[in-house]
């Protein structure tokens, strides 16, 4: 097996090789580190790295695998890259901001804690925009992160570093957070798998755990790896008031989906969709048809008026108000887009603004809910444009898709609707590539709390395609 093949190995396959002693955690970690040193300068997807410490942990894991009769942990020796917005005990979390460059956390967030307890090795942190504010991944502290498939383009955000690292073969598994699509946007733009669980399925750290639009979840190159991670991180946590007690064990292998009922919409009736995105989604739907699913186009009855500005309102009155707090003392350290957000947030002061997105979400569910009651899943594009340029300005007043002017921040994604409808689980999976080489993706949306059903659909789809990244010709050519 070549070093590149090692770097694109799935976690499930690596664990089998570890247990059969055909591969050691030390060998896998060494291969990743060597590839990072060679490839990361081209994509710039890592923040802090802990290579020496990680190699020590990998050697210890290797020793446990070599000991006959020893009981190993579920993720023993698996390298995981953690988004630089999730706490890791003893490490700094910068949130993509110079403001926090010296902030060291005393504890890990619950989901990260569970991965570590399961034996995963946190060897690096992945880049994010300042405060996770944007669908781009660029900051003053870490610079611009680029898409491994075409470095002129961005990897999406805010978990863009995780998406880029997976696509470039620089980590085995990764983590993300998602308040407006921050797991799913980069999953589509980079051609990897991302899962937004229902809010509360995975425990989180404060204050994110109290935000109903916010979710933390896995990012991987395969559905089995996403399910493996999810089965470990989900469930109630004594320090997270919002974590739910019900657990769902997700399947790791594909099963028949003949007779599954799938609803779809390419554009929600109002979204401007790039031609390649549209074409690749229709090809993906053909795969589901060949698998025996009953695929039906539906009209959700949504409109731009119902959806428009909802996430902007919500962020200005909730998550995004941190920009105002930090602007008072640290404006000289902040990015231009964060400072512009602060000014926008100041203009949204009505006490009912935070409630308007909830009202709109309720209206949207009045049509989506009945559709899901009659179908097993709903499919739509993840991003309505493959991606944006690596140096994209999220405040660009003249950003266009198909020649039509759209919102430069949320006008190229179709994800935030399902943060507003926060109890619907959503899988993001690849659907193909655009003419630029940048991947495109689809979202598989489930009934509230029905995580396993969409994994069943996703696993069947993945198997029919022969998987992603399984051969050299399916990977970015990074030299």
N, C-alpha and C positions, 0 to 999 in steps of 0.2 A: 504494500500500500504506500503510495507516494505521500510526501508531507502535505501536499494540497488536499489529497483525499482525506487525510487525518483531520485537517482543519475544517472540512465540510461534513465530517461524521456527525450523525445525529446523536443525541444523548442516549436514546434507547439502544442504539447499536453500540455505542461506546461502552455502556454498562455491560452488555453481553460479552464484549471482548475483554473487559476488565475481569469479569467473573471466570472466563475461560482461560485467562492468563495469556491471551494472545496480544494484548496491549496493556500498557500500564498508564496510570494517571500522569506519571512523570513524563512519559513520552508524548502524550497528548498535549500537556501544558507547554513543553519545550517546543513542539511544532507550532503551536499558536503564537508563542512569544516571538519565534523566528519570523513567522509570517507578518506579525504586527510591525516588527522593526523594518521590514521591507516594504509593506503595502500601505500602512497607515499614513505615511506622509502624503499619499495621493488622495486620501479621503478625509483624514483628520476627524475621526469619530470617537476618540478617547479623551477623557479628562485625566484624572489621576490613575496611576497604575501601581500595582503592588507585586511586581514580578518575583522578587526574591522570596517574599513571604509566601506567595502562591506556590512556588517550587518546593518550599519546605512542606507545605500542606499536601502537595501532590506526592512527595516521597513518603509521607506518613500514610497516605491512602494506599499507595502501592504496597507498603509493608503489610497493611491489613488484608489486602487481597491475596498476598502471598502466604499468609498464615492459614494453614489448612483448618477448616472447621470454623473459621472466624465469621461472625455475622456482620455484614457490611450494611451501611445505611442506603436508603433509596436513591440518593444522588451522590454516593461516595465518589469523590474525585472528579466530579463534573465541573468544568469551568463555567462560571456565570459572570456576565458583565452587567452591572447594576447602574441604572439611570442616575445621573448626578442630581437627582431631586428626591431620592429615597435614602433615608438614614442608614448608615452602616456603623456599628459600634467602633469607636476608636479612630474613625476616618472623618475627613472633612466632607461636607456636602455643600457645594457652592451654588446650586440652583442656577448655574450659568451666569453668575453675577460676581463682579469684583467686590461687592459689598460683603460677601460671605467667604472670601478667600481664606480666612483664618478660622472659620467656624468648624469645630470638631464635635461630633456627636457622641454622647455617652451610651447610646443604645441603638439597636437596629429597629427599623420599622417592622411590624409583625410579619408581613409577607416575606421580607428579607431574612428575618430571624428564622423563619420556618425552612427556607431554602438552605441556610447555613446549618441548621440543626439536622437537616436531611443529608448533609455531607457535601453540598455544593461548595466550590471554592470561588470566593469573590476575588477576582484577580485584576479587575479594572472597573472604572466608571465611564459611562458613555455620555456624550455631550448632549446639551439641551439649550434652547434659547433662554434668555434671562427670565427668571420666574416661571418658566414653562409657558410663556404668554402666547406663543405663536406656532404656526404651522411650518415655519422655517427653522433651521438649526444653525444659528450664527450668534455669537456673543463676543463681547470685548475680552472676556477672560480666556476663551478657547478658540476664537476665530470661526471661520466658515467650515462647516461639515459638508462634504460633497457626496453625490450619489455614485456608488461603485459602478453602476451600469453606464453612466455617462457623467463625467465629473463636471461638465458645464451646468448640470442640473442639481437641485437640492434633493435630500433624502426625505423631505417632509419633516414634520415635527409634531409635538415637541420631543417625542422619543426618537428623534432622527438619528442620534448616535447609535442607539441599539439596532435600528433597522439597517443602517449602513454596515455596522460591525458584522451582523449576521450574513448579509448579502456578500460581503467581502471575504467571508471565511475567517474572521478574526475572533470569534467566540463560538462556543457550542450552543449556549442558550443565553437569553437576555431578559431584562425586565423593562416594563414601561408603566406609565400612568396616563390616564385618558379623561380629560374634562371637556374636550370638544372634538375629540378624534385623535388624541395624541399617541395612542397605540396604533390605531388603524390607518391613519394617514401615512406614516412612514412604512407600515407593513405593505401597503399598496405601492407606494412610490419605489420601494426597494425590492419588491417581489418576495416578501416573506409572510409568515403567518402571525397574526395577532389576535388576541381575545380580550374583548371588553366584557367582563362578567356583569351580572346584575349588581347594582350597588349593595354593598354589605356582604356579598359572597366571599370576597377576600378581605380579611381585616387590614386596616391601614393605620397610619399614625396621624395624630392630630396636627393641624386642624383639618387635613384633607378628608379624614374619615367622616366628618360631619357634613361634607358637601355632597348632596345627592347626585350632582352631575359628575362627580369624580369617581374614578375606578382605577384600581391597579391590577395588572395582569401580565401574563406571559407573552413573550415574543420569541419565535423559534423559526426553524426552516421546515418543520414538519408538524402535522396535526398530532401525531403520537407524542412528540415532545411537549407540545402545548398542553395536552391532556395530562401528561405525567407531572408537569409543574403545577398545573391547576389542582390536581388531586392532592398535592402536598400543601399548597398554600391556603386552600379554602377552609372555611369553618370558623366557629366563634373563637374570639380571643378575649381574655379577661381585661385587656386594656383598651378594647375598642367597643364602645357602647353601641355602635351601628352594625357591628358584625352579627350575622344571622346564624342561628343554631342549625338550620337544615343544611345538610351536605349532599352533594350530588357526585357520585363516582362516574367519571367520564370514560368512555371506551377508548382503547388504545389501538384497536384494529378495525378494519373496514368490514361492514356488513351490507347485505343487499338493501337497496332503497326502492325497490319496485313498488309502485303504488303510492309513494310519498307525494303529497300535494304541495307544490311550490308556487307561490304567487311572486310576481315580479313587476317592477317599474324601472324603466331606464332613467327617467328624469323627474319623477314625482309630479309631473305635469307642468313644471315651471323652471327647472334647472337647465342651464345651457351646458350641454355635454359634448366633449371632444369626440371627434369621429372615431379615433382609434379605441377610446374607452368604450364607446357604444358597440363597435364591431366585436371587440373582445368579449364583452359581456354576453352578446348574443351567441357567440361560439361556446361560451361556458354553459349557457342554458341548454345548448344542443347536447352537451355531455350529460347533463342531468336527464334529458329526454332519453338518450341512449341507454341510460341506466334504469329506465322504466318509471321515472318520476312523471307525474302529471303536472305540466308547467303551464301556468295561466297568467296572462297580463292583467293587471288590476289598476283601477283608478282610485287612488287614495283620497281624492278630493282635497288634497292639500293645495295651498297657494303661496305665492311669495309674500302675500300680505300676512298670512298666518305665521310663517316662519321668520320673516324678515326682522333682522336686528335682535332676535330673542337672546342669542348667546352674548351679543354685545351688551345688552341690558344687564343680563345676569352677571357677566364678568365685571361690569362697571360698578355694580352694587354689592358684589361679594368677593370672589377670588381676586379680581383685578385691582381692588382698592389698595392692595399692598404697595402698588406703584406710587400712590399718593403719599403713603406713610414714609416710604424710603426717599422719595424725592425731596422731602423737607431737609434732610441732612446729607444725602449722598448723591445728589443730582449729577455731580461731576464724575461719578463712577458708573452711571447708568447708560444703557444703550439708547439710541435715538428713538427706537420703536417703543421702549418702555416709557420714556418721557412723554411721548405723544399719547400713549395710553393713559398716563396719569392725567393729562389735560382733558382727555375725553371723559374720563371717569368723574372729574370734577363737575362736568356739565350735566351729569346724571345724578341728581340729588333727590328726586321725588321718592317719597317713602314707599310708594307702591311699585317701583321699577322692578324690584326683585321678585315680585309676585306675578308680573306680567308674563314672564316665560313659563311659569307654572300653569297659568291660565291657558296659554297657547298650547302647551304640552297636552293639557287635558283635551282641548279641541282636536288636536292631531290624533290622540288615541281613540277618539270616538269613531274614527274611520279605520285606523290601523288595527285596533282591537278586534272588530268583527272580521277583518280579513284574516288575521292570525287564528281566529276561532275556527275558520273554515279550511285553513291550510296548515301544513306542518312547519313551514318557514316562508320568509319573504326575502327576496334577493334584489339588490340594487348595486350600482357602482359604489366603490369606496370614495374615490376621488373622481370628480367629473372632468378634471384635466390630469394627465399622468403625473405631473409635478410642476413646480415653478423653478425658475433659474436659481442657482446656488446663492446668488447675491440679490434675490428678490426683495423688494421693499413691501412689507405688509401694509403700508399706507399709500402705495402707489395710486394716484387718483385716476390713472388711465389704464388699469389692468384689464385685459380683454380675453375672452374665450370665444372662438368662432367669430371674431370681430365685434362681439358685443361686450360693452363695458360691464364688469361685475365687481363685486366687493373683493378687494385685494387680499383680504385675510380669510374669509369664509366662502368666497364665491367660487372656489375651485375644489371644494370638498363637500361630501354628502354624509358627514359623520355626526355633526353636532345634534341633529334631530334625535339621535338615539342616546345621547347623553341626557337630553331633556326627557326622553322616555326611558328613564334610567334603570328600570327593572327588566328590560328586554336584553337578553344576552346577545352578543353580536360577534361573529367570527369574520375576520378579514383574511381572504386567501387570494393568491395571484390568479389573474385571468389571461395574461399574455404580456406582450410588449408593444409599445408605440413605435412609430417610425424613428423616433429619436433614440431608441434602445431602452428608454426608461420603462419599467414595468407598469402594468395597470392591474387593478384588483376589483373584486366584488365583496360585498358584505352579505353574510347569511344571518338574517335576523330571526330570533326565536320568540315564541310566546314567553310571557313573563316567567322567569325562574326555570325555564325549560332548556337548560344548558345542554343536556345530553343529546337531545334530538338534533340540534344544529351540528354537533360534533359528528353524529352519525352521517349526516348529509355531507359534511366536509371531508370526512375520511373516505367515503365512497368516491367523491369527486377527485380527490388527490390520487387514489389508487388507479382510477381510470386514466389519469394523465401520466402515470409512472413516476409521480413525485417531482419534486423540484430539487435542483442542485445535486442530483444523484450521479451526474457524469460531467466531465470537464466542459462539454459543449453547452451545458445548462447554467454555467457560471459566468460572472463578469470576467472579462479578459483584462487583468490588471498587471500583467507582465510578471 
